[in-house]
Each structure stands twice: as structure tokens, then as C-alpha cells.
Amino acid sequence: MTHDNPTGGRGPLARAVEVTRRFGEVTALDGVSLDIHAGELVGLLGPNGAGKSTLINLFVGLRAPGSGRMELFGGTPRDPVRRRSVGVTPQESGLPQTLRVGECVDFVSKHYPSAVPRGELLDRFGLAGLERRQIGGLSGGQKRRLAVALAFAGDPRLVFLDEPTTGLDVEARRALWDGIRRFHGEGGTVLVTSHYLEEIEALAQRVVVIGQGRVLADDSLTAVRAMVGAMRVSLNATGQDGLSALPGVLAVEREGERTHLVTTDADELLRALIRAEIPFSGIEVRQTSLEEAFLALTSRPSARV
């Protein structure tokens, strides 16, 4: 099975260009630009509410952007012919409870000109032998694996998986990862979302991080892992002018009498505070959230986004 670039190799399979999308007073996406190229396995990482699901819905034509442009295989995602080469698993999928697993797969497969054989598809995602089981009788993890398997039923070129491992135990999660890796190894292109770095680490080489509706980072897994390893040191300090110059400090934020420092090495920062004879008290150290780490990193003029 091969998955050629339907744009003839001239551009990305999917593209968002300065896309903004609002829901009432809430800005879900704010000027997001992102390209997905043939053969990539992209991890889309970010906290809940960051805009990941909204971006996928725009890529597959379920919603339209308020401003900006979405492209799918060189055209509009609203074109049913282009969407035929896409597979998607949303965060929540309402599968018909009375249908049998085999019936559900066959029904979905008939919507595509070329479909993966039912047995092969179910085996790939650890569902072999369940063809005659009613969906309502499946466990939560089995239902989720079936929802993911259906994204691959039409032999797609590009697959979007939104939080695919929700509700899965360790064994089921690994079976799903193996199915995704096999598809990618055969030339398929995947974008998978998660708010857990370890989920993305298992699959992706390229990682895109979004938060507050913006792209905060787009880099290799190694680079992103280093960014997320930052710590947040909070303290009361009188000599604040020299804090930003201390070793390893990525960002400084003042909140009343408290100062919050984002640093790559909390221990070294504390030693530097003592050496600099900066009076401080009430110190607290904790892991930064994804959003805090990337907002801090990308607030610097030299930050890569």
C-alpha cells in the first residue's frame, strides 16, 4: 500500500494559513498557520481547550474558519472528493450500539472507492474475533479502538486522530500505537493530538504545540521535550532587577509581591540567587504546565514559533 502526495509533490497535504476561529466571545484559534507534509507523523500537543479539536474540524471541513484559509490536498476541505482521502477519529464518537462490529466496518468501508479488508483492519487494532459482537457489548477501550480503526477503513492518505488513547489501558494503547506506526511506515500521513507529552513521544518526530489558540512551538520531539522540562520558581525578592540575568532563566513574571521565574535548572537558579546575594523568601518550586512553559519560551524575541 502506498500513499502518494495527491498534490503531485508540489505542496503540503493540508495547510492552515493565518486561521482564526471564534465561538461567541471565545477565540479558539488566533492566527494559526500549519503545514502537514506527506509522510509526516505530527504530534499536536497542548492543554485542554487549546484549540486542537477545532483545528482538526477545520482541516476536515466540518467547520469553516472565521478568517484565514484552510487547504486539503491543494483545494478546499469542503470538497467531498478531497475528504474521501482523509480518515478522522474525533474525541467523542457515537457508534450505533445495536450494530455488530463487522457491520459497522462494512458500512463505513462502502463509502470509499478503496477499503482495507475488514479482517486486516480489525487485526491491526487488536479487534480480531469481535466481528459479530454488538458495539453496545464492547468495553470502553474496545469501542475507542474501533473508532480509531474506522479512520483507516477507507485506505486514506491522511489521518487525523483526536485524543485517540482516551480510556485505553496500557496494552490497548500499545496496540493502537502499533497500528498507527504500521500505517505511517507504509507511507501514510498522520496528525495525532494529545495533552500528554508521553503520548506524543511514543509516535511523533515533529511536535506542534498550541495554547490559547496560538502555535507556541513547532519543532523536533527532542527540542520540545527540553522546553517542557522547565520549572517555575516563585519567590518574594527585593532585588528584582538582576533576576532575568541569572543563569537558566527563561522568563520573569511579577504578580504583586511575588516573582515567578521559569528556568531550565531550579537548583542552579537557587545557587545563583545566593551567590548574587539577592534577598528572597517564600520560595516555591514546581513543574511548569505546558502552557506556562511555552508561553514563557515564545515570549522571548529569539523564540522559534
Buried (B, 14 or more C-beta within 10 A) or exposed (E): EEBEBBBEEEBBBBBBBEBBBBEEEEBBBBBBBBBBBBEBBBBBBBBEBBBBBBBBBBBBBBBEBEEBEBBBBBEBBEEEEBBBBBBBBBBEBEBEEEBBBBBBBBEBBEEBEEBBEBBEBBBBBBBEEBBEBBBEEBEEBBBBBBBBBBBBBBBBBBBBBBBBBBBBEEEBBBBBBEBBBBBBEEBBBBBBBBBEBEBBBBBBEBBBBBBBBBBBBBBEBEEBBEBBEBBBBBBBBEEBEEBEEBEBBBBBBEEEEEBBBBBBBBEBBBEBBEEEEBEBEEBEBEEBBBBBBBBBBBEEEEBEE
